Amino acid sequence: MSLKNMRNIGIMAHIDAGKTTTTERILFYTGENHKIGEVDNGEATMDWMEQEQDRGITITSAATTCYWRDHQINIIDTPGHVDFTAEVERSLRVLDGGVAIFCAVGGVEPQSETVWKQAEKYKVPRIAFVNKMDRMGANFFAVVDEIKEKLGANPVPLFLPIGAENEFEGVIDILNQKEIRFDQADKGVTMTTSEIADDRKELASQWRDSLLDNISAFSDEITELYLNGEDIPLDMIKATIRKATLEGNVLPVFVGSSLKNTGVQCLLDGVVDYLPAPDEMPPAMGVHAKKGDQVEVPCNPSGRPLGLVFKIQNDPAAGSLCFIRMYSGSISNGTAVLNISKNKRERITRLFRMHSNKQEAIDTLSAGDIGAVIGFKLAQTGDTIGNESFQVLLENIEFPEPVISVAIEPKTMSDRDKLKGVLEILSKEDPTFVAKESEETGQLIISGMGELHLDILVTRIVKDFKVAANVGNPQVSYKESITKEVTHVEKFDKVIANKENFAQITLRVAPAGQGSENKFSYDDKLKKKLPMEFIEAVKRGVTGSFTSGSLFGYPMVEVAVELVDAEYNELTATEFAYEAAGAMGFDNACREAAPVKLEPIMNVDIATPKEYIGEVISNMTARGGLVESLESRNGSEHVKAQAALAKMFGYSTTLRSLTQGRGTFSLSFSHFAQAD
């Protein structure tokens, strides 16, 4: 398959916008599935919620391949829940194009905005699909307006709905000025085209003029033909829309109802017509592993091999499955490759491509393509795979800090080693899941992005991996920081094994600012006074102490440390002494710098029917939450607030009782703030 005929796409949306149902229809229409799996009865091929909670993620949830109009489409599934931000982030990193799905009733919902911002960050070209036109309250044009206002996009509808709610019966193709209906007897496979009904002609014509007016800004030829009233060739219109989509200047909008098998084939045509092939994207950027220089990596199948491990899943039969996006060159079955991130060689024992619920063994995986490898023992998410001749690290994926923890312990001592092994597997799969042993209590502590995230991981430990374990109540992951600048002199002088170990350093500690990374720096003039290996020893001592604060032992954040001066005696100086001075000096400086405990503050997005808005807001205020905005939309109210995570435990139960089960909410991490 040539690169021109390949598409790597992700389907992204707010939870419940119909993402999984749409993917099921795509697999059905492209012939990958012979029957449609429904989310409602637990048969969906790509349904991660079922897989997470009932039988573990099957490998199909990571990537699947299908074919449409002689094009190979690799679909990367992305979860819709905000707790799984890392899953979305790692998927977007390797996509070339995205399909953003919006509910025709809910419009642009909180997680839609989050995913959109992530796609903007990675400059992923997108098309949009307004789904659920058959639902009560569906309003296509209101959703298009919301996309423009809330996301700052330039939506260009290519299809209009015929009717809405229970009268939704098909779509109007604006470019061809035709009506299309989908035969429900064969689940929408048969499409019938007809002339536009008289009462809809004016609307269709207006939207076609609006489309041409919009895209004429990106083509002088279209502008000239449009102003002269001449016919504009369809190929020219499509080519202009494609170019503007790839540049991020327009967002082609499709419409339909996946559940009612309407509009999905038009969307598939849009993927082929308007989303980029791998070689149409700018070259990936990497960093030379040894020199540190920036390196461009063009998508070239005959170049030197370079690929990114973007997801790892544990398969009970095969072991670790590493999903790889190749950016350059190719890798082959049975060969050894270099894990550039770990500087270790690994062997590919099996290489395959996923097709929904089956595997296709392949011999080679080339640039632009996505596949799965069995055989890697050391690989982790974000690792770069290549060979010794071209040691370039593809930019790593950055993941947010976990904010919630629970203690977990095996019910029997014989299960302890098994539990540790399972936690190691889950940490490799999910970089936002952290497991560590508490030094004070000896307990195993697991941390994640939210209550749902941890709940699903614990369910997998108990049900999928069959480890009998007791789980504690959720605890907030607190941090520590400092509030004032302090300069501190630390002296270390000890005789160990009849040898004097001496070091004296001066450290300056200061708050680095909200959201900043911890920093260690030193004055360049110090290099003349103190050899580099001793400066590095001080750095090791300081950075090693970041993990435990002086107040309660929580990790230190948002701290800037500078080594401003040092005493050096070549007869008594040792690396051990300077490392110890760094650790002790940092600890003592922080004690003097007014240390404080920090707690995670969360963004809270609540959707509730209007009649319950008073109770919802007063409950949020009672929890110490700060309501930032209130917005009315399609019969429901959207509340945006900020609240301490510690006050939000059990909120889902409270919201259900306040709204008779009709309210929904999502939490996402905002920042750390001083705890009361």
N, C-alpha and C positions, 0 to 999 in steps of 0.2 A: 504494500500500500504506500503510495507516494505521500510525502508530507502535505502536499496541497489538499489531499483528500482525507486529512485527519483532523479531528476536533477533540480537544481535551476540555470538557465542560464540567461545571459544578452546578447543582441546583440548590439555591439558597433561599431561605424564607423564615418568617416568624413561625413558631410552633403552631400547628393546626391550620396553616394556610393551604395545605393540600400538596405538600412537596412529595411525600412518599407515594400518594395516589397518582400524581403526575408521572413519577418515575416508573410506576407499574404499567401505566398506559404506554409509555415510550417503549418499554421492553416488549409489550404485547404487539404494538404496531410494527416494530422492527423485526418481529419474528423470533426474538430470544425466548419469550415465554409463550407457551401455547394456550395458557389460560391466565386471566387477570387475577392476581392476588389482591384481596381487599384488606385494608388496614383494620376495618371494623371486626372482621372475623379472624384476625391474627395470621393471615396467610401471605402478607406482603413480603415480597422477596427482599426489599431493601429496608424493611422496618426496623430501625435500630432499637426502638423502645422495646419491642417484643424480644429482640435478640438479647438486649442487655439484661432484661429482667427475667425472661423465661428460659432461654437456652444459650445465653452468651452470644456475643456478636459473631455471626457467620462471616466468612471472608468476603461475601458479596457486598457488605455495607461499605467497604473501603473504595472499591473501584469495580466497574463492570464495563464490558465492551459490547456495542451493538452496531448495526450497519443500516444506513438510510441513504438512498440515492447514490450508491457506490461510494459512500463516505464512511470511514470508521469513526465512530463516536465513543470516546472513553468518558464514562460518566463517573464522577467522584461524588459520593454521597456526603452531605454535610448535615449534622443535626440542627434542629431549630431551637433547642433550649439554651438559654444564656449560660447555664452551668457548663455547657460543652463548647465554650468559646475556643478552647485550644484545638478541638477537632476542626472547627470551621477555619481557624487560622492556618493550620497545617495544610488543609485542602486548598485554600485560596492561593497558597504559596506556589503550588504546582499546576494551577489551572491556567488555561489560555483565555477562556471565556466563561461567562456565568449566565445562568437563567435565574432572574429574580422573580419569585412568585409572590403575588399579593392577593389577599382575600378580597373579593368584590364587596364584602360587607365591612370587614375590619380595616381595610386600606393599609396605610403605612403604620405598622405596629412597632412597639419598642425594639424588638429583636430585629425587625427589618432594617431599622436605622443602624443598629450595631453592625450587622453583617455588611450593610452598604458602606459604612466607614472603613471596614476591613478590606473590602474590595477596592475602594478608592486608594488605600494605602499601597496595595500591590498593583494598582493601575490595570485592573482586569476589565476588559470590554464586556458589556452586558446587554442582554435583551430582557424584556419584562413580559410576564404572563399574568393577566388578571383572571384569577380562577374563581370558581364557585358562583358563577353568574346565575345559577338556578336557585340560590338561597334567598330566603326572605330578607329584604333590605339591600339587595345587591344594587350597586350604583357605579357603573364603569367610569362615567365621566368625573364623578367625585374623586375616584381613586387616582385618575390621571392628574387631576388638579393637585391632590396631596403629594404625588410623586414630585411634581414641579416645586411645590412650596417647601416640603419637609426635607427632601433629599437634594434639592438644588439641581435636579437633572433636567434634561430637555426631552420630555417624552413625545414620541411621534407615533400615534396609533396607526398601524397598518391594517388592522381589522376592527370592525365595530360589532357589538352584539345585536342580534335580532331579538328584541324583547328582553325581558328580565324576569327574575324569580320563576314562578311556575309557568310563565309564558315564554321563557328563553328557548329558542328553537334552532338557532344557527348563528352564522357570522357573515358579515359583509366584508369582502375582499376589496379594500379601498383602491389598491393599485390596478386591479383588473376590472373594478366596478362590476362585481358579480356577487350573488348570494350563494353561500355554501351551507348545505345541511348534511347531517351525519346519520346514517341509517342505524337505528338502535337495535334492529334485529340481528345484525352481525357485530354489535358493540362498536359501531362507528367506523368500521373498516371502509364501507362504501360511502363515498362522498358524492352528493348530487349538486351540480352547479346550475344556477338559473339566473335570469335577468333580475335586476333590482326592482322590487315592487314600487309602483308609482309614488306611494306615500312615504317612501324612504329615499327616493332619488335625490331630493334636494339636500338632505343631510349628508348622504354619501359624497355628493359633489363638493359640498362645503369642506368636508374633511380632506378630500383629495387636494383641493386648492390650498388648504392650510398646510398639508404635507409638502407640496411643491414649493410653497413660499418659504417654509422652514429650511428645506435642504438646498434651496437655491443659494443660500449664504455660503455653501461649501462647493459650489460649482458655477463657474462663469458661463459654461455652455448652457446649463439648465436655465440660468437667469436670462440669457439672451433669447432662448426659445420661448420661455414663459412670458417675457415682456412682449414678444412679437406675436403671441397667441398661437404659436405653432405646436404641433404634437411633439411630445417628448418621448423618445424611445424608452420602453420598459427597462431594457438592459442598462441604459444610462442612469435611470432613477435608482435601480437596485445597486449599481456600482457606487453611486454617490452615498447612498444610505450606508453601505458596507464601510466605505472609507471613513465616513463621519462617526460610525459606531466604533471602529477600531481606534480612532483618535479620542474617543470619549466625548464627542460633541453632541451626539444624539442617542436616544434610548428607544429603539423600535419596540412598540407595545402590541402584544397579541392578547386575545381574549378567548375565554371558553369555560367549560366545566369538565374537569377531568373525570369526576364521578359519573357524569352523564355522557362520557366518551365524545365530547364535542371540542374541537379546536386544537387537539394535541398534534395532529399531523401537520397543521399549519405552523405550529411552534417548531416541529422537527425541521420543516423547510427553512424556518428562520435561523436555526442553529447552523445549517449548511450554508445558507446565503449570506448571513451577516456576522457570524463569529469567526475569529481568526484561526488559520492553520498555525501549527507550531513555528514555522519559519517566517510567519508574518509578525511575530512578536519581537520586541527589541531583544538583543542578546542578553542572556542571564549574566549577572555580575558576580564575580568571585574574588577571593583574595589568595594570592600565592602563599602556600603554606610555609615556605622558608623565607622569602624576601618581604612578604607583607604588602606587596604592590597589588593594586586593583587590576583585575584581568577580565576582559570581555570573553564570554563563552557563546559563540554563534551556534545556532541549531544546525549541525552538520553531521549526517550519519557516517561520513567517512573521516571525521575528525578523531582526535584522541578521546578515549572514553571518559565520561564524567556524568554521574547521576546523583540524585538526592533521595535518601530514604525518608519518605514523608509520613509513613505510618507503619507500625508494627503490631501484629495481632498474633495471639497464641492459638494455634490449631491443635486440638488434642492428639490428632493422628500424626501431623507433620512437624510439630514444634513451632518455632518462630517463623511467621510469614512476614517478609519485608517487602512493602510496596515501594517501588522505585520509579521515579520519573527520570528518564534519560534526557540530558541536555545536549550531549555531544557524543559522537562515536557510538559504539555498541558493546554489549557484553554478551557472552555466549555460555550455553549450558556446559557444565563440567569443567569450567576454567577457574583459575584463581584470580581474584581482583584485590586491589589495595583499598582498605578502609582508611582514607586519607585523614579523617578526623581522629582516628585512634592510632594511626601509623602501624596497622597490623594487616596481614594478608588473610583473606577469607575465601572459601571455595563455594562456588555455586553448584549445588547438587541437582536442583531442579529449577526450571524457569517456566513460568506459564502466564497466560492471559486469562482473566476472569470473564466468563459469560454468565451473568445472572447467577444461577445456582449450579453451574458446572465449570470445569477448568479445561483449558486448551493448552496442552504442552507445546512450547515453542523452543526453537534452537537459539534464537538471537533476539535481543531487545535493543532497538536502535533509537537514535536521537529523536525526540518528539513524542515517543511512545511511553506507555505506562504498563508495568507488569509486576508480577510478584515473584520473589526469590525464596527458595528454601535452602538452608545450609549455613546461613550467617549465624555465628554464635555471639559476636560482640556488638553487632550493629544496634544503634539506638536511633530514635526519631531525630532527624536533623543531620545525620552523618552523611558525608560525601564519599561516594564510591568511584574509583578510577584506577589508574596505574602509576608506576613510579616516574614515568616520563612527563606527566602533566599533573603535578601536585597542587591543585587549586581547590580551595575550600569554597563551596557555594555558600552564599550568605546564610547564616544560621537562622532558625526560627526562634523568635523570642516568645516565651510563655509567661503569663502573669503568675504572681505569687499565690499559693493556696491561702485561704483565709479562715478555714474551719477545720477542726480536728476532732477525732474520737480515739479513745483507747480501745484496743482489741487484744484479746488473749485467747489462746486455744483452750478448749475444755479439758484436754488431757495433755500431759507433757510430751507424749509421743507425737502429738500433732504440731508441736512448736516448730520443728525444722520444716515440716510441710508448709506451715503458714508463712514462714520466712521466704520459702521458695516461691510461693504464690504471689506474695507482695512484690518480690523482685520482678516477676513476669508482668504484673500490672503496672509497675513503675516504668518498665521499658515501653509498654504500650502507650501509656498516658503520662506525658511529662508534667502535667499539673497535679498528678497524684504522687504524694511523697510519703514514704514510710521510714520511720527511724525509731531507735530505742531510746527511751528517756534515761539520761544518766542518773537522775535522782531516784526514780522509782523502778527502773528496769522494765517498765511497761512498753509495749509496742504502740506507737502513736501513728495513726494515718491521717493525712491532711488532704483536702481537696477544695474545689471552687464553690461548693454550696451543699445544702442538705440533700438535694436530689442526687447530686454527683456522688457523694459518699454513700448514700443509700443504695444506689445501683451497684457501686463497687463492692459494698459489703454483701449484697445479694449474690453477686458473682462468686465471691470467696466461698460463701456457704453453699450455694446451690450448684454452681458449675464445677468448682474445684473440690467440692465435698469436704471442706474443712469445718469441723464443728468448732464454733468460736463464740465467745461472749463479747458483746460490743457495748461500750459506755455511752453516756449521753454526749451530744455534740458540744465541743468547747471552742471558744473563739481563739484564733491564733494571734495573740498579742505581740507587739514589738516594743522596742525601747529606742529612745533617741535623747539628744541633749538640747538644751535651750540657750546656752550661752557659750562664748568663746573662752578657751582657757589655754595658757601655755604652761607646760609642765616639764620639769627636769627629772629624769629617772636615771638612777645609778645602780648598776648591778656589779657586785664584787664578791666572788666566792672562790674558795680553793676546792677543787674537785680532783681527786686522784693526784694530789701533790702538785697540781698545776693551777696557777691563778687565772681566773676568767674575769676579765674586766670590760665593762662597757658603760659609757655615759652618753645619753641622748636627750635632746630637747624636742618635744612634740607639741604642736599646736592643734587642738581639736575645735571644731566649730560646726554649727548646724549647716547642712548643705542645701536646705530648702525642700519644701513639700514635693514628694514624688521623685526626688533626685536619688541617683545611685550612690552607694558609699564610695568615697574616693580616697586614694593614698597618693601623696605627691612629695617631692623633695626639691630643695633649692639646688640648681645645677652646680653652684659654686662648691657644694659639699663634696663633689666627685674628686676635687683636689685634696680634700682633707681626709676622706673616708673611702677606702677601696669599694668598688661596686658590689662585691660579694657580701659585704657587711650591710650596705644599704638594702640589698635584697633580703638579707636576714631580718632586718628591722621590719621590712614590708611583710614578710611571712608572719612575724609575731603579731603585727597589728591586724592584718586581714584575717588571721586565724581567730582573733578575739572578737571579730564582728558577730560570730555565731552566738555569743553569750554576753548579755549586758550586765552592768555592775549593780543594777537595782533589783531585778527579779530573775535575771538569767535568760530573759527573752532575747531573740536576735536583735542586733542593733541595725537601724536603718537611718538614711538621710544624714550621715555623718561625714564630714570632710576632715581628713587627718594630714598634716604636713610635718615632715621631718625638717626642722629648721636649723638644728646644730647638732654636733657630736664631738666627743673627745675620742682620740685614737692613740693607742700605744701598741706598736707592733709586737712588743714582747708579751703582752698579756691579753691582746685582743683575740677573741674567738667568735665564730659565727653563732655558737650556742649562746654566748653572753649577749650578743646584740639582738638575737631573736627573743630571748627572755626579757631583755630590757624593753623591746617593742611591745610585747604582750602586757607586761606589768605597767609600763608607762601609759599605754592606751587605757587600761582599766582604771588606773589612779586618776588620769586626766578627766575621764568621763564622770567619775564620782564627784569631782569639783565643778563640773560643767552643768549643774542642775539637771540631772537625768529625769526623764518622764516616761510613763507607760503610754503606749499608743494603741488604739483599737481601730479595726477596719470600719470605715463608714461606707454604706452601700447606697447605690442608686436604686430606688424602689419605683417600679412602674405598675400602677394598679388600674384595671379596667373593671368598672362596675355599672350596673343599671342605675338610672338617675335616682330612683326612689331610695336608694341606700347610701347616697353620697355623703349625707350628714354624719351617719354613724361611722362610715369608713374614715373620714377626715378626723373626727374626734378621737377615734381609736389610734390613728397614726400619731396624733399630737400627744396622746396619753403615753405613747411609747417613747416620747422624746424625739419624734421625727419632725423634720422641717419640710412642710409642703411648699414646693417651689412653683408649681403651675397646675392649672385645672383646665381641661379642654373638653368640649362636648363634641361627640361624633356619632352619627347614626344611632341615636337612642341610648348611647352609653356615655359614661363620663370617664375620662382618663386623668388620673392623678399622678403627678411626678413629685417624688419626695426624696429626702435623704435621711437615713437613720442608721444608728449603730447596729452592727450585726448581732451583738449580744441581745438586743431588744427585739430581734426579728425571729427568734426561734419559735416554732409552732405557729407562725403567722398564717400558714395555709389553712389550718383548722379554724382559726379565729375568723378569717375572711369568709370561709364557707358558711359559718354560722351567721355572720353579719348580713350576708347577701343571699341567703337561702341557696347556697351552692352555685350562684351565677357569676360571682366575681373571680377574676384571675389576676395574678401578679407575677412579676419577674424581678430578681435581684441581680445586680452586677456591681463589682467592686469599684469604688470611686477613689478613695484615698485613705491614708491613716491620719487620725487626729488624736489629740491628747484625751486620754480616758478620764472620766470623772473620779 
